[in-house]
Structure formats: structure tokens, C-alpha cells
């Protein structure tokens, strides 16, 4: 039965690199996705991050994120 309400959109929050470092240092469980070009990823990346092109983002996150409750962090 339709409620007439729009579907819920995922919550989007922007964080600073410092805030991300704090969360990583606290060993918070995060799904890190690096969207930079592959050459930049080969040079340096955040340990534990997975590379994903923009065109594959939706299908990749569906596979990589274990539940909708795991914070997903994208960086580029």
C-alpha cells in the first residue's frame, strides 16, 4: 500500500579529512571508496580503501557495503 511519501534518500554528510582520520584511528567500521583516477590510486591511497570508477559506483557499493548501516565514505 503506497503511503504517498517519497522514498527515503540515504543520509549524506560531508566530513573533513581530519574527521575521517579520527574515525579510522578509532577503528570505526567504514566502507572506503576511492573514486580518483586509477593512476592517482596507484600512487597513494587510504589503506583499506577500494577503488571504484564513477560509472561502476552503484553496482560496486551494492556488492561491497555489507548493510545499509555501514558508513560509506567516498573520496576523490
C-alpha positions as CSV (number, residue, x, y, z in Angstrom):
1,X,0.0,0.0,0.0
2,X,1.5,3.3,-1.1
3,X,1.9,5.9,1.6
4,X,2.2,8.9,-0.7
5,X,5.5,9.7,0.8
6,X,8.7,9.9,-1.4
7,X,11.2,7.1,-0.9
8,X,13.8,7.7,1.7
9,X,17.1,9.0,0.4
10,X,20.3,8.0,2.0
11,X,21.7,10.5,4.5
12,X,24.6,12.4,3.0
13,X,27.1,14.0,5.4
14,X,30.4,15.7,4.4
15,X,33.4,15.2,6.6
16,X,36.9,16.7,6.7
17,X,40.0,14.6,6.2
18,X,40.8,15.2,9.9
19,X,37.4,13.8,10.9
20,X,37.9,10.7,8.7
21,X,41.3,10.2,10.3
22,X,39.8,10.3,13.7
23,X,37.2,7.7,12.7
24,X,39.9,5.5,11.2
25,X,42.1,5.8,14.2
26,X,39.2,4.8,16.4
27,X,38.9,1.7,14.1
28,X,35.3,2.5,13.2
29,X,34.0,0.1,10.6
30,X,33.7,2.1,7.3
31,X,33.5,1.2,3.7
32,X,36.0,3.5,1.9
33,X,35.6,4.0,-1.8
34,X,38.4,5.9,-3.8
35,X,36.9,7.5,-6.9
36,X,40.1,9.1,-8.1
37,X,41.6,8.1,-11.5
38,X,43.4,4.8,-11.3
39,X,46.8,6.5,-11.7
40,X,46.3,8.5,-8.5
41,X,45.2,5.4,-6.6
42,X,48.3,3.6,-7.8
43,X,50.5,6.4,-6.4
44,X,48.8,6.6,-2.9
45,X,45.5,5.8,-1.2
46,X,44.0,5.4,2.2
47,X,44.8,1.9,3.5
48,X,41.7,-0.4,3.2
49,X,40.1,1.8,0.5
50,X,38.6,0.1,-2.6
51,X,39.0,1.8,-6.0
52,X,35.8,2.3,-8.0
53,X,35.1,4.3,-11.1
54,X,32.2,6.7,-11.1
55,X,30.4,4.6,-13.8
56,X,30.5,1.5,-11.6
57,X,29.8,3.2,-8.2
58,X,26.2,2.0,-7.8
59,X,26.8,-1.6,-8.6
60,X,30.1,-1.7,-6.6
61,X,28.6,-0.3,-3.5
62,X,25.7,-2.7,-3.6
63,X,28.3,-5.5,-3.6
64,X,30.9,-4.0,-1.2
65,X,28.7,-2.5,1.6
66,X,27.5,-5.3,3.9
67,X,24.5,-3.4,5.2
68,X,22.9,0.0,4.8
69,X,24.1,0.8,8.3
70,X,27.8,0.7,7.4
71,X,29.0,4.3,6.8
72,X,30.1,4.7,3.2
73,X,33.0,7.2,2.6
74,X,33.7,8.3,-0.9
75,X,36.7,10.4,-1.7
76,X,38.1,11.9,-4.9
